[in-house]
Amino acid sequence: MKVFTDLLLEELAVKATESPRARTHFNIHASADDPVQRFIVVMNRQSYVRPHRHVAKSELAVVMKGQFDVVTFDDAGKVTSRQVVGEGEQAFAFELPLTTWHTLVARSDGSTFLEIKAGPYDPATAAEFAPWAPPEGDAAVAGFIQWVRTAERGTSFPPGTFLVA
């Protein structure tokens, strides 16, 4: 039996704070070959999840601590929906349909979710990143995160802020 404790979440929150990406993962599954991938993700406010979509496998996320803004986009990068999920909200989990462009932003440091998706994990097909969003490490990332926190339906990241090379 595997038991997951509050102490584990506290340790993961420290690792997320120490990480350059401001987030950390804890795999529950034994290997990338497992037929069901299960892992805990801890994120901080400045963590960037580049908008992406999954074309082969859907994902289910259950918020364990904190809150997240889950934002979806159309193919051109316009916001199609936003949902606050987590503590104190009506929604505590989300599942995204295949091919839905999405990102999530932690509303507080140490926000945590459990993600479950079909395996095995194949990095070549795991996610397709949005060409209209800055890649990790790009100078535009901080501005993108700030924008997505309040972006309204029908809006896009300001033109000229990030250009695809």
N, C-alpha and C positions, 0 to 999 in steps of 0.2 A: 504494500500500500504506500502511495505517495501522499504526504501531507504537506500543505502549503500554509505557512504561517505569516502573521503580521511582521515578524522579524525579517523574513525573506523580503517582503515588500519594502521594509525600511532599508535593508542592505541594497536593494535594487535602486531605490531612490538616491542613495549616496553615489552609486555607480553612474547613474544618469547625470548627476550634477558634475561628476568628474570627467565625463565623456565630452570630447569635442563636439559630438552630435547632439548633446543634451538629452540623450535617451539611451536606454539599454533594453536588451531582450534576455529572457530566460526560457530556454527550450525545455518543454516538458517531455516531448517525444524523444526517443533514443537516437534517431538518426534522420538524415534527410530522405532516406528511403522509406520511412514509415508511411503507411497509407493515410494516416490522419496526422496533420501537423498541428501542434498545440503549443502555444507559447504566451508568456506574459510580457507585455511591453510597458515600460515606464517612461514617460515623457515629461519634459519641462516646458515652460512657456515659450522659450526660444528655439525649441526643437523644430526642425523643418522636415516635413514629409512632402517631398515633391509630388505634385499631382500626378496620378498614374491611374491605370486601369488594368484589370485582369481579363484576359480573353479566354482563358481555359478553365479557371476555377474561381468560384465565388468565395467570399470570406464572411465570417460571422465574428463580431467583436462584442464582448460583454464588459461594460465598464465596472471596474472593481473599486476605484477610488477617484475622486475628483470629477471633472467634467471635460468634455471635448466638444468643439464645434466640428461637425462633419459637414463638409461643403462639397457639392457635386457641380460639375461643369458640362457644357456641351463641347462638341469637337473644336469649336473656335476659342474656348476658354471663358465663355460667359457663364456666370453663376446660374445654375438651374434650381438649386435648393440649398438650404442650410438647416441644420437640426442640432440643437444642444442635447447631448446625451450624457447621463451620469447622475451623480448624487443630487438629490433635490429636484430632479426633473421627472416628467412622466416617462420619458424614454430612458432605459438603462442599457440598451443594446441596439446594434444595427447590423443588417446584412445588406450588402450591395449587389445588385444584379451584375452579371458579366458585362464587360465593356463600358462600365460607368466610370468616367473620369472623376476622381475624388481626392481629397486631402482631409487631414484632421489637424486641429490645433488644440493643444492643451490649454485650458483656462487657468490652471495653477500648476506649480511645480509638483512633481510626484504623482501626477495623474496617471492612472494605471488601467489597462484593459487586458483581457484574455482574448486571444485570437485563435480561431479554429478554422482550418481549411483542409481540403483534400491534399494528399500527398501523392506520390513523392515530390519533394521540392526539386525544381529544375530552374536554376538561376537564369537560363536562357529564355524561359517562357513565363517566369514568375510575375513580371510586371512590365508594362509598356509606359514609359514616362512621357508626360505631355511636352510637346515641343514648344508650346507657348508659355511654359513656366521655367524659371531659372534653375539650372542644375545646382546640386549641392556645392557649396563653396563659392558660388558666384556672388559678386558684390551686390546684386539685386535681391538676394534672398531675404535680408532683414526687411526691406521694403515690401516684399511680397507677403511675408508673414503678417506685417502690420496691416496691409491692405485686406488680406483675407479674413482677418478678425472681424471686420465690420462690413465687408463687401455685401451688397444687396443683390437680390435676384435680378438678372439681366445686365449686370455690370461685368466689365473685364478689367484685368490688370492694366493700369494706364498705358496707352500706346507709347512706344518709344522707351519705356522704362527697361524693358528687356527685349533684346532682339536676337532671334535665332541666327547663329553664325553659319 
